[in-house]
Amino acid sequence: MIESCHEILAPGGSPEHIINSINEGAHSIYAGPRFMSGRSSYTEMGFDNIKTARQLTRDAGVKLYIAMNRSIPIGEEERWKKFIEQIVLCEPDALIIGSFCVYDMVREMGIKIPLHASTFMGIYNPAGAQMVKSMGFTRLILNTSLNLNEIRYITESVPELEYEIIAYGGICRNDNHRCNLPHGLRRIGNRRETGQEESAEKDRFLDSKESTYCQLRLKVTDKSGNEVKSGRLMCNPIIDLSPNLLPFMRAGVTSFKIAGRERDAGFAARAVKSLKTGIKTALGYADSPLEHYAYLDNIPYASSL
């Protein structure tokens, strides 16, 4: 049975991302603390911005999830404990955990905040879903290599968990540690990612002027159209499941995530708007037979339907 409310989970790469997403109707925001969430430094938030994110979301009646997708470096345990203590003071609605060492630390610290199992936990089947449920996780973010039948098999086998998929923006497929876009579209002169000194152009984003299909030539330009990078890029088209949400709702998915902390804030707003329209359309066809969605064999997550 299709429920009337499904979550649109938007990226919090900056306060501007959060404001734009809230204004378009996002139900929840996820953000990552600096050094902890596996993204380039300009999209990870310092704790002052985490506090700002908490205030913005609380004022709007929107949930805030904090992503901690990195593993703890050897010798950094005490530092991470201090980081986590600061996060807890912000009272997020959930912690997104990407490794078992972070999970162990959170449990040792006696933290009671709900836990979401990241795709980085590598859960592909009902046995894995049952395992994270027994560990106290309340939500599983499904691995992006799963097709629709596999998703349904997991959700029906372990119905107690909430289930989330990347529905817009991300292209992480088959191996979640081998992402090229949107993480490849970084600010010019970002020292941490390029090893170069920061330049006067550091606040400008790179834009792709060509398709990003696997093995096609990529030409990257700045906003003035000047080529700054070219070459070949191994990647897939950016995911957009907004026209095809009904089968995933029927399969037990309740949260639709936008991957895009490293995209501009306007991208986040457009993505929220698209998913909002998609959910409304899907609910309007809730009584239609699944056969109407035969074209799903052309989209991610449903390749073997």
KADAMO-V862428 format. One record per residue. N is the residue number from 1. RES is the residue in one letter. SS is DSSP state (H for helix, E for strand, - for the rest). OMEGA is omega in whole degrees, -180 to 180 (none if undefined). NEAR is the number of other ideal C-beta (glycine too) atoms within 12 Angstrom. Layout:
# KADAMO-V862428
N,RES,SS,OMEGA,NEAR
N,RES,SS,OMEGA,NEAR
This chain:
# KADAMO-V862428
1,M,-,-179,9
2,I,-,176,24
3,E,-,-175,17
4,S,-,-176,13
5,C,-,174,17
6,H,-,-172,37
7,E,E,166,37
8,I,E,-175,41
9,L,E,-171,46
10,A,E,-178,53
11,P,E,176,44
12,G,-,179,47
13,G,-,179,43
14,S,-,175,36
15,P,H,179,27
16,E,H,174,26
17,H,H,-175,42
18,I,H,-180,39
19,I,H,180,28
20,N,H,-178,32
21,S,H,178,47
22,I,H,-179,32
23,N,H,179,22
24,E,H,175,29
25,G,-,176,27
26,A,-,179,44
27,H,-,-176,32
28,S,E,179,42
29,I,E,170,49
30,Y,E,-179,51
31,A,E,-178,49
32,G,E,175,42
33,P,E,180,43
34,R,-,179,28
35,F,-,-172,28
36,M,-,-167,40
37,S,-,170,37
38,G,-,175,32
39,R,-,179,36
40,S,-,-166,29
41,S,-,-176,26
42,Y,-,176,30
43,T,-,171,40
44,E,-,-174,35
45,M,E,166,40
46,G,-,-174,24
47,F,H,174,26
48,D,H,178,15
49,N,H,174,28
50,I,H,177,39
51,K,H,177,24
52,T,H,178,25
53,A,H,179,46
54,R,H,-179,33
55,Q,H,179,21
56,L,H,-178,32
57,T,H,179,36
58,R,H,-180,20
59,D,H,-178,14
60,A,H,-177,24
61,G,-,-178,15
62,V,-,-179,33
63,K,E,177,36
64,L,E,176,43
65,Y,E,-180,46
66,I,E,-178,48
67,A,E,175,45
68,M,E,-171,45
69,N,-,-179,37
70,R,-,171,27
71,S,-,-179,26
72,I,-,178,28
73,P,-,178,15
74,I,-,-180,9
75,G,-,-178,8
76,E,-,-173,19
77,E,H,-178,19
78,E,H,177,14
79,R,H,179,19
80,W,H,178,29
81,K,H,178,22
82,K,H,176,19
83,F,H,-177,34
84,I,H,177,36
85,E,H,178,19
86,Q,H,179,26
87,I,H,-179,42
88,V,H,179,25
89,L,H,178,17
90,C,-,176,31
91,E,-,176,24
92,P,-,-180,38
93,D,-,177,30
94,A,E,173,36
95,L,E,176,42
96,I,E,-172,47
97,I,E,-177,45
98,G,-,179,34
99,S,-,-177,28
100,F,H,179,23
101,C,H,176,23
102,V,H,177,39
103,Y,H,-180,31
104,D,H,-179,21
105,M,H,179,31
106,V,H,-180,36
107,R,H,178,20
108,E,H,179,15
109,M,-,177,22
110,G,-,-178,12
111,I,-,-174,27
112,K,-,180,15
113,I,-,178,29
114,P,-,-177,24
115,L,E,174,37
116,H,E,-179,43
117,A,E,-179,43
118,S,-,172,43
119,T,H,179,39
120,F,H,176,31
121,M,H,174,32
122,G,-,-179,25
123,I,-,-174,39
124,Y,-,-171,25
125,N,-,-179,22
126,P,H,180,26
127,A,H,177,15
128,G,H,178,28
129,A,H,178,37
130,Q,H,180,20
131,M,H,-178,24
132,V,H,174,35
133,K,H,-179,26
134,S,H,179,14
135,M,-,177,23
136,G,-,176,23
137,F,-,178,36
138,T,-,-179,29
139,R,E,174,41
140,L,E,173,44
141,I,E,-169,48
142,L,-,178,48
143,N,-,-172,34
144,T,-,176,39
145,S,-,-177,26
146,L,-,173,39
147,N,-,-172,28
148,L,H,179,34
149,N,H,179,22
150,E,H,176,30
151,I,H,-179,42
152,R,H,179,28
153,Y,H,180,24
154,I,H,-175,36
155,T,H,178,32
156,E,H,-180,18
157,S,H,-179,23
158,V,-,-174,30
159,P,-,-177,19
160,E,-,-179,21
161,L,-,165,35
162,E,E,-179,35
163,Y,E,-176,45
164,E,E,173,41
165,I,E,170,50
166,I,E,-173,40
167,A,E,-176,45
168,Y,E,169,42
169,G,-,-176,41
170,G,-,175,39
171,I,-,-178,33
172,C,-,179,35
173,R,-,176,31
174,N,-,177,22
175,D,-,-174,18
176,N,-,179,28
177,H,-,-178,21
178,R,-,-179,17
179,C,-,178,32
180,N,-,176,30
181,L,-,2,34
182,P,-,-175,37
183,H,-,179,31
184,G,-,-180,29
185,L,-,-174,38
186,R,-,176,33
187,R,-,177,34
188,I,-,174,29
189,G,-,178,24
190,N,-,-171,29
191,R,H,-174,17
192,R,H,-175,20
193,E,H,-174,23
194,T,H,-176,21
195,G,-,-179,9
196,Q,-,176,15
197,E,-,178,13
198,E,-,-179,19
199,S,-,178,16
200,A,-,-178,10
201,E,-,-170,21
202,K,-,-178,23
203,D,-,179,17
204,R,-,180,23
205,F,-,174,30
206,L,-,179,35
207,D,E,177,30
208,S,E,179,30
209,K,-,180,21
210,E,-,177,19
211,S,-,-179,17
212,T,-,178,28
213,Y,-,-175,19
214,C,-,174,18
215,Q,-,171,14
216,L,-,-179,18
217,R,E,-180,18
218,L,E,174,28
219,K,E,-178,22
220,V,E,-179,28
221,T,E,172,21
222,D,-,-174,24
223,K,-,178,17
224,S,-,180,13
225,G,-,179,11
226,N,-,-178,17
227,E,E,180,18
228,V,E,-180,27
229,K,E,174,23
230,S,E,-178,17
231,G,E,177,19
232,R,E,-175,16
233,L,-,177,28
234,M,-,179,20
235,C,-,177,30
236,N,-,175,29
237,P,-,178,22
238,I,-,-178,35
239,I,-,169,35
240,D,E,-180,29
241,L,-,-173,42
242,S,H,178,30
243,P,H,-169,25
244,N,H,-172,38
245,L,-,-174,41
246,L,H,179,33
247,P,H,179,37
248,F,H,173,43
249,M,H,179,37
250,R,H,-179,33
251,A,-,176,32
252,G,-,177,33
253,V,-,-178,40
254,T,-,-179,35
255,S,E,-179,39
256,F,E,-172,45
257,K,E,173,48
258,I,E,175,49
259,A,-,-176,42
260,G,-,177,44
261,R,-,-179,43
262,E,-,171,38
263,R,-,-178,40
264,D,-,-176,29
265,A,H,176,30
266,G,H,176,22
267,F,H,180,34
268,A,H,-180,44
269,A,H,180,30
270,R,H,-179,28
271,A,H,178,42
272,V,H,-180,41
273,K,H,-180,25
274,S,H,180,33
275,L,H,177,43
276,K,H,177,31
277,T,H,-180,23
278,G,H,179,30
279,I,H,179,38
280,K,H,179,23
281,T,H,-180,20
282,A,H,180,32
283,L,H,177,22
284,G,H,179,15
285,Y,-,-173,22
286,A,-,-179,22
287,D,-,-179,13
288,S,-,179,16
289,P,-,-179,12
290,L,H,-178,24
291,E,H,178,11
292,H,H,-177,16
293,Y,H,-178,26
294,A,H,-179,15
295,Y,H,-179,14
296,L,H,180,28
297,D,H,179,17
298,N,H,-176,16
299,I,-,177,31
300,P,-,179,36
301,Y,-,-172,39
302,A,-,-170,33
303,S,-,-179,20
304,S,-,178,18
305,L,-,none,26
